[in-house]
Amino acid sequence: MSATRHYAGVLVTADPGRFDEAVASLAALDAVTLHQRDPGNGRCVVVLETDDRAGQERLFRRIQGLGAVRSADLVYHLIDDGAAARLVLEDP
C-alpha cells in the first residue's frame, strides 16, 4: 500500500423511490464508506479512500454509473501523504 492516500467526500442523490437500492449498491463497493443518510431527500454522503487519483476517478465514475444514482457530486478531496503520521511516530 502506498503511503499516500486519497480521500473524497461525495454527495450522492438517488433516483426518486430508489434510495434503498442506491445505498445498498454503494455499501457493496470496496473503498466506499457511507457516513450520512437522508432518505427523505434521497441523499447520502460517502467517503472514497484510494491509493491514487486514478483510483478516485474510477471509483467516482463507477458511483455515477450505478443504476439508482441520479447524481454524485464531489464535495471535498484530500491527499494525505502520511506526514502527520510520521510526525506522531517520531515524536518522543
N, CA, C and O of each residue as an XYZ file, in Angstrom:
368
protein
N       0.843     -1.177      0.000
C       0.000      0.000      0.000
C       0.883      1.233      0.000
O       1.890      1.294      0.705
N       0.499      2.193     -0.784
C       1.205      3.468     -0.867
C       1.021      4.245      0.433
O      -0.007      4.119      1.098
N       2.026      5.052      0.792
C       1.892      5.894      1.976
C       0.897      7.016      1.724
O       0.280      7.528      2.658
N       0.743      7.397      0.463
C      -0.204      8.454      0.111
C      -1.597      7.866     -0.031
O      -1.785      6.829     -0.667
N      -2.568      8.538      0.568
C      -3.972      8.117      0.468
C      -4.790      9.291     -0.058
O      -4.532     10.448      0.276
N      -5.760      8.977     -0.868
C      -6.681      9.983     -1.404
C      -8.053      9.738     -0.790
O      -8.563      8.617     -0.798
N      -8.636     10.798     -0.261
C      -9.973     10.741      0.337
C     -10.854     11.740     -0.394
O     -10.423     12.847     -0.715
N     -12.095     11.337     -0.655
C     -13.047     12.242     -1.290
C     -14.392     12.126     -0.592
O     -14.882     11.026     -0.340
N     -14.983     13.277     -0.280
C     -16.344     13.327      0.230
C     -17.279     13.569     -0.944
O     -17.094     14.516     -1.707
N     -18.290     12.704     -1.088
C     -19.184     12.762     -2.239
C     -20.633     12.777     -1.756
O     -21.034     11.962     -0.926
N     -21.408     13.715     -2.289
C     -22.836     13.769     -2.033
C     -23.528     13.010     -3.160
O     -23.414     13.370     -4.332
N     -24.244     11.958     -2.787
C     -24.924     11.107     -3.765
C     -26.428     11.315     -3.634
O     -26.978     11.265     -2.534
N     -27.083     11.547     -4.765
C     -28.531     11.684     -4.805
C     -29.108     10.511     -5.591
O     -28.683     10.231     -6.712
N     -30.075      9.833     -4.990
C     -30.698      8.677     -5.628
C     -31.870      9.105     -6.493
O     -32.469     10.158     -6.273
N     -32.189      8.283     -7.474
C     -33.407      8.489     -8.239
C     -34.589      8.378     -7.285
O     -34.520      7.634     -6.307
N     -35.676      9.108     -7.550
C     -36.852      9.033     -6.678
C     -37.340      7.589     -6.508
O     -37.494      6.842     -7.475
N     -37.575      7.229     -5.244
C     -38.065      5.893     -4.926
C     -37.017      4.803     -4.959
O     -37.349      3.631     -4.784
N     -35.760      5.155     -5.178
C     -34.696      4.134     -5.291
C     -33.577      4.348     -4.274
O     -32.456      3.880     -4.475
N     -33.876      5.048     -3.190
C     -32.848      5.358     -2.197
C     -32.225      4.099     -1.611
O     -31.001      3.979     -1.560
N     -33.057      3.158     -1.168
C     -32.532      1.933     -0.551
C     -31.649      1.156     -1.528
O     -30.623      0.602     -1.133
N     -32.038      1.117     -2.777
C     -31.240      0.439     -3.804
C     -29.887      1.139     -3.989
O     -28.851      0.483     -4.104
N     -29.909      2.456     -4.015
C     -28.667      3.214     -4.170
C     -27.734      2.971     -2.989
O     -26.538      2.747     -3.173
N     -28.280      3.016     -1.779
C     -27.469      2.797     -0.574
C     -26.878      1.392     -0.581
O     -25.704      1.216     -0.257
N     -27.670      0.398     -0.944
C     -27.166     -0.980     -0.993
C     -26.045     -1.111     -2.022
O     -25.051     -1.791     -1.768
N     -26.193     -0.474     -3.168
C     -25.152     -0.524     -4.203
C     -23.873      0.152     -3.738
O     -22.778     -0.352     -3.985
N     -24.003      1.284     -3.068
C     -22.837      1.988     -2.544
C     -22.137      1.182     -1.462
O     -20.909      1.104     -1.436
N     -22.912      0.584     -0.571
C     -22.346     -0.194      0.530
C     -21.579     -1.415      0.024
O     -20.676     -1.905      0.703
N     -21.929     -1.900     -1.145
C     -21.272     -3.082     -1.706
C     -19.927     -2.764     -2.355
O     -19.170     -3.679     -2.682
N     -19.623     -1.489     -2.546
C     -18.371     -1.102     -3.197
C     -17.223     -1.059     -2.200
O     -17.350     -0.498     -1.112
N     -16.094     -1.661     -2.588
C     -14.878     -1.535     -1.786
C     -14.412     -0.090     -1.837
O     -14.617      0.592     -2.841
N     -13.800      0.376     -0.786
C     -13.219      1.715     -0.689
C     -14.261      2.817     -0.573
O     -13.930      3.995     -0.708
N     -15.528      2.448     -0.323
C     -16.603      3.425     -0.122
C     -17.192      3.210      1.264
O     -17.548      2.089      1.628
N     -17.293      4.292      2.037
C     -17.907      4.232      3.359
C     -19.060      5.207      3.412
O     -18.893      6.390      3.115
N     -20.229      4.720      3.786
C     -21.407      5.582      3.948
C     -21.321      6.261      5.302
O     -21.093      5.608      6.320
N     -21.505      7.588      5.311
C     -21.412      8.326      6.563
C     -22.710      8.989      6.983
O     -22.949      9.158      8.179
N     -23.533      9.360      6.060
C     -24.773     10.053      6.398
C     -25.838      9.645      5.399
O     -25.580      9.581      4.197
N     -27.038      9.367      5.895
C     -28.163      9.008      5.022
C     -29.333      9.951      5.293
O     -29.651     10.243      6.446
N     -29.964     10.419      4.231
C     -31.157     11.263      4.333
C     -32.201     10.709      3.364
O     -32.364     11.226      2.258
N     -32.915      9.644      3.787
C     -33.872      9.014      2.878
C     -34.984      9.958      2.437
O     -35.500      9.822      1.327
N     -35.361     10.910      3.282
C     -36.418     11.852      2.931
C     -36.092     12.680      1.704
O     -36.977     13.016      0.917
N     -34.824     13.007      1.544
C     -34.380     13.788      0.391
C     -33.664     12.930     -0.651
O     -33.248     13.427     -1.698
N     -33.524     11.631     -0.352
C     -32.872     10.722     -1.296
C     -31.389     10.961     -1.455
O     -30.823     10.700     -2.516
N     -30.746     11.465     -0.387
C     -29.321     11.785     -0.470
C     -28.526     11.082      0.609
O     -29.047     10.744      1.672
N     -27.253     10.869      0.315
C     -26.334     10.340      1.317
C     -24.938     10.887      1.032
O     -24.639     11.341     -0.073
N     -24.107     10.830      2.046
C     -22.714     11.259      1.934
C     -21.846     10.031      2.078
O     -22.014      9.235      3.002
N     -20.912      9.886      1.150
C     -19.969      8.773      1.208
C     -18.554      9.316      1.161
O     -18.313     10.419      0.670
N     -17.622      8.528      1.678
C     -16.205      8.863      1.591
C     -15.521      7.763      0.787
O     -15.696      6.573      1.051
N     -14.740      8.190     -0.196
C     -13.943      7.270     -1.007
C     -12.513      7.322     -0.496
O     -12.004      8.398     -0.183
N     -11.866      6.176     -0.411
C     -10.468      6.126      0.021
C      -9.698      5.231     -0.936
O      -9.983      4.039     -1.054
N      -8.716      5.819     -1.620
C      -7.927      5.070     -2.591
C      -6.450      5.421     -2.467
O      -6.066      6.332     -1.733
N      -5.631      4.673     -3.208
C      -4.184      4.903     -3.198
C      -3.750      6.072     -4.072
O      -2.715      6.690     -3.820
N      -4.542      6.376     -5.104
C      -4.103      7.404     -6.042
C      -5.294      8.097     -6.706
O      -6.446      7.695     -6.543
N      -4.977      9.140     -7.451
C      -6.020      9.928     -8.100
C      -6.780      9.110     -9.138
O      -8.000      9.228     -9.255
N      -6.065      8.285     -9.885
C      -6.720      7.464    -10.909
C      -7.759      6.535    -10.262
O      -8.837      6.325    -10.817
N      -7.433      5.990     -9.102
C      -8.382      5.140     -8.383
C      -9.605      5.921     -7.940
O     -10.724      5.411     -7.990
N      -9.394      7.170     -7.503
C     -10.507      8.033     -7.121
C     -11.425      8.276     -8.316
O     -12.648      8.196     -8.202
N     -10.820      8.572     -9.453
C     -11.606      8.870    -10.649
C     -12.403      7.655    -11.107
O     -13.569      7.785    -11.480
N     -11.786      6.473    -11.082
C     -12.504      5.246    -11.471
C     -13.676      4.978    -10.542
O     -14.774      4.654    -10.995
N     -13.445      5.113     -9.257
C     -14.488      4.857     -8.278
C     -15.616      5.880     -8.388
O     -16.791      5.529     -8.279
N     -15.260      7.134     -8.600
C     -16.261      8.188     -8.755
C     -17.143      7.909     -9.976
O     -18.366      8.028     -9.902
N     -16.516      7.539    -11.100
C     -17.286      7.217    -12.304
C     -18.167      5.995    -12.092
O     -19.281      5.926    -12.611
N     -17.667      5.039    -11.331
C     -18.466      3.839    -11.035
C     -19.720      4.211    -10.249
O     -20.807      3.708    -10.530
N     -19.564      5.088     -9.269
C     -20.718      5.546     -8.484
C     -21.708      6.280     -9.386
O     -22.915      6.052     -9.301
N     -21.204      7.152    -10.242
C     -22.081      7.885    -11.157
C     -22.861      6.941    -12.065
O     -23.969      7.266    -12.491
N     -22.299      5.789    -12.362
C     -22.933      4.838    -13.265
C     -23.880      3.847    -12.599
O     -24.508      3.045    -13.289
N     -23.997      3.886    -11.273
C     -24.911      2.968    -10.596
C     -26.346      3.289    -11.012
O     -26.729      4.456    -11.098
N     -27.123      2.261    -11.266
C     -28.468      2.420    -11.793
C     -29.395      3.302    -10.981
O     -30.206      4.031    -11.552
N     -29.294      3.253     -9.674
C     -30.211      4.006     -8.816
C     -29.692      5.398     -8.463
O     -30.363      6.145     -7.750
N     -28.507      5.753     -8.954
C     -27.895      7.043     -8.613
C     -28.246      8.084     -9.664
O     -27.966      7.907    -10.849
N     -28.857      9.163     -9.218
C     -29.178     10.284    -10.115
C     -27.960     11.170    -10.308
O     -27.664     11.584    -11.429
N     -27.239     11.468     -9.211
C     -26.046     12.310     -9.320
C     -25.077     11.992     -8.200
O     -25.459     11.497     -7.139
N     -23.815     12.289     -8.461
C     -22.750     12.188     -7.461
C     -21.904     13.431     -7.618
O     -21.371     13.701     -8.694
N     -21.783     14.187     -6.536
C     -21.064     15.458     -6.584
C     -19.907     15.453     -5.598
O     -20.086     15.197     -4.408
N     -18.717     15.740     -6.113
C     -17.540     15.841     -5.271
C     -17.670     17.075     -4.389
O     -17.863     18.186     -4.881
N     -17.561     16.867     -3.083
C     -17.674     17.966     -2.131
C     -16.309     18.317     -1.550
O     -16.033     19.480     -1.255
N     -15.456     17.306     -1.386
C     -14.167     17.535     -0.738
C     -13.178     16.492     -1.224
O     -13.549     15.338     -1.441
N     -11.920     16.887     -1.397
C     -10.868     15.942     -1.763
C      -9.626     16.257     -0.943
O      -9.228     17.416     -0.824
N      -9.018     15.219     -0.380
C      -7.816     15.381      0.433
C      -6.780     14.371     -0.026
O      -7.087     13.196     -0.225
N      -5.555     14.837     -0.191
C      -4.435     13.945     -0.454
C      -3.598     13.923      0.808
O      -3.041     14.943      1.215
N      -3.513     12.753      1.427
C      -2.770     12.591      2.676
C      -1.488     11.825      2.369
O      -1.528     10.643      2.025
N      -0.361     12.500      2.496
C       0.919     11.854      2.191
C       1.519     11.150      3.399
O       2.640     10.647      3.322
N       0.801     11.106      4.505
C       1.274     10.406      5.686
C       2.206     11.217      6.557
O       2.729     10.686      7.537
N       2.437     12.475      6.246
C       3.370     13.301      7.013
C       2.927     13.419      8.462
O       3.767     13.367      9.360
N       1.656     13.574      8.712
C       1.171     13.707     10.089
C       1.433     12.432     10.874
O       1.804     12.492     12.046
N       1.246     11.288     10.247
C       1.501     10.013     10.929
C       2.986      9.871     11.257
O       3.338      9.387     12.332
N       3.856     10.289     10.341
C       5.295     10.212     10.604
C       5.679     11.109     11.776
O       6.516     10.727     12.594
N       5.078     12.299     11.868
C       5.381     13.200     12.968
C       4.984     12.575     14.308
O       5.725     12.667     15.286
N       3.844     11.958     14.342
C       3.381     11.309     15.585
C       4.302     10.162     15.956
O       4.666     10.015     17.123
N       4.684      9.346     14.982
C       5.533      8.197     15.272
C       6.937      8.606     15.690
O       7.572      7.904     16.477
N       7.425      9.710     15.188
C       8.785     10.138     15.502
C       8.854     10.986     16.766
O       9.947     11.225     17.281
N       7.726     11.440     17.274
C       7.703     12.274     18.461
C       8.043     11.417     19.688
O       7.433     10.365     19.877
N       9.009     11.843     20.531
C       9.385     11.021     21.698
C       8.347     10.932     22.766
O       8.562     10.271     23.782
